[in-house]
Amino acid sequence: MEYQTERLILRPWRQQDREPYAVLNSNPEVMRYLLRTLTREESDKMVDIIEQKMAANDWGLWAVEEKSSGAFIGFVGLNIPTYELPFSPVIEIGWRLDKPFWGKGYAPEAAAKALEIGFNQYGIAEIVAFTALENVASQRVMEKIGMRRCEEFDHPAVSENSPLRRHVLYRIAKTQTV
């Protein structure tokens, strides 16, 4: 299933998305708040998992394409975390866009569409987002799409001595949307 915003297409992954996705996953700036860069093999495995989850749920982390150029720019979508969090079980919204596409308003545009799909098409009652406390840019996206900051927590999958361990949680309920 494919969804459109004014400037973007959220769609299933294609084989040709794997190369640009691997490139963005190997960029230290893109991966700054995600502990480390990924190898091509790790990146491909992540796409495999994304595709499996999308097949099982009919929703997930959609590939995002810029309408004007047809370029793959990253992913935006919904996910069920595979690890236990202090507030589990949850459905999270997430995004990862390649650096050339930062600062254009694409993340909030696509994320707002993902929220709309989750709430209206799949009947999800609440969606969360979380990121490293240092990741102010992602927190701004969360706020732009109407999410409310709730609490800070130590991410259980991040080592105790990492500066990225402390995270912030945002939430939005379907009843809070227009």
C-alpha positions in Angstrom: 0.0 0.0 0.0 1.2 3.5 -0.9 0.5 6.8 0.8 1.2 10.3 -0.4 1.7 13.7 1.2 2.2 16.9 -0.7 5.9 16.2 -1.4 6.5 12.6 -0.4 5.4 9.0 -1.1 5.4 6.4 1.7 5.6 3.0 0.1 6.7 -0.6 0.4 10.5 -1.1 0.0 12.0 -2.0 -3.3 15.2 -3.8 -4.1 16.8 -0.6 -5.4 16.2 1.1 -2.0 18.8 -1.2 -0.3 21.9 0.6 -1.7 20.9 4.2 -0.7 19.7 2.8 2.6 23.0 1.2 3.2 24.8 4.5 2.3 22.7 6.5 4.8 23.3 3.8 7.5 27.0 4.1 7.0 27.0 7.9 7.5 28.2 8.8 11.0 26.1 12.0 11.0 22.9 10.2 10.2 23.7 7.5 12.8 25.0 9.9 15.5 22.2 9.1 18.0 21.9 5.4 17.1 25.2 4.2 18.7 27.0 3.2 15.5 26.9 2.9 11.8 25.8 -0.2 10.0 27.5 -2.4 7.5 25.8 -3.2 4.2 25.0 -6.7 5.5 23.4 -5.2 8.7 21.5 -2.7 6.7 20.1 -5.4 4.3 19.1 -7.5 7.3 17.2 -4.5 8.8 15.3 -4.1 5.5 14.5 -7.9 5.6 13.1 -7.5 9.1 11.1 -4.3 8.1 9.6 -6.2 5.1 8.7 -9.2 7.3 7.0 -6.9 9.9 5.1 -5.0 7.1 3.9 -8.3 5.7 2.7 -9.5 9.1 1.0 -6.2 10.2 0.2 -4.4 6.9 1.9 -1.4 8.4 5.5 -0.6 9.4 8.5 1.5 8.5 7.7 2.7 5.0 10.3 3.6 2.4 10.0 7.3 1.7 10.4 8.7 -1.8 10.7 12.4 -2.7 8.0 13.0 -5.4 9.9 15.7 -7.3 13.0 13.6 -7.9 11.9 10.0 -7.2 14.8 9.7 -4.8 14.7 7.3 -1.9 15.3 9.5 1.2 14.9 7.1 4.1 12.1 5.6 6.2 9.2 6.8 8.3 6.6 4.7 10.0 5.4 2.6 12.8 7.1 -0.2 14.7 6.6 -2.5 17.7 10.0 -2.4 19.6 11.5 -5.9 20.0 13.0 -5.1 23.4 11.4 -4.5 26.7 11.0 -0.8 27.6 9.8 0.7 30.9 6.5 1.6 29.2 6.0 -1.6 27.0 4.0 -2.7 25.2 3.8 0.2 22.7 3.7 1.1 19.1 6.4 3.7 18.2 6.8 6.1 15.3 10.2 6.5 13.9 12.2 8.0 11.0 15.6 8.0 9.5 16.3 10.3 6.6 19.5 10.8 4.7 21.4 14.0 5.4 20.8 15.7 2.0 17.0 15.7 2.9 17.3 17.2 6.4 16.0 20.7 7.1 13.2 20.5 4.4 10.4 19.5 6.7 10.2 16.0 5.3 10.4 14.2 8.7 7.4 15.9 10.2 5.4 15.8 6.9 5.9 12.0 6.6 5.5 11.4 10.3 2.2 13.2 10.4 1.0 11.0 7.6 2.2 7.9 9.5 0.3 9.0 12.6 -2.8 9.5 10.5 -2.5 6.1 9.0 -2.0 4.4 12.4 -4.9 6.2 14.0 -7.4 6.2 11.2 -6.7 3.1 9.1 -5.4 0.7 11.8 -7.3 2.0 14.9 -4.1 2.4 17.0 -5.1 4.3 20.2 -1.7 5.7 21.2 1.7 6.0 19.5 4.9 6.9 21.2 8.3 8.1 20.1 11.6 8.1 22.0 15.1 9.3 21.3 18.4 10.0 23.0 18.1 13.1 25.2 20.8 14.8 23.1 18.8 14.4 19.9 17.0 17.7 19.9 16.2 17.6 16.2 14.1 14.5 16.6 12.4 15.9 19.6 11.4 19.0 17.5 9.9 16.6 15.0 7.9 14.9 17.7 6.6 18.3 19.0 5.7 19.4 15.4 3.5 16.4 14.9 1.7 17.1 18.2 3.4 14.7 20.5 3.8 15.5 24.2 7.0 15.0 26.2 6.3 12.7 29.1 9.3 11.4 30.8 13.0 10.5 30.7 14.3 7.0 31.0 17.5 4.9 30.6 17.2 2.9 27.4 17.8 -0.8 28.3 19.6 -1.6 25.0 22.2 1.2 25.5 25.2 0.6 27.7 25.3 2.3 31.1 28.4 4.3 30.2 27.1 5.6 26.9 26.1 9.3 26.7 23.1 8.1 24.6 21.6 5.9 27.4 19.3 8.7 28.7 16.3 8.9 26.5 13.1 11.0 26.4 9.6 9.6 25.7 6.9 11.4 23.8 3.3 10.2 23.4 0.2 11.1 21.4 -3.3 9.5 21.6 -5.8 9.4 18.7 -8.0 11.6 20.9 -5.4 14.3 20.8 -5.4 14.6 17.0 -7.5 16.9 14.9 
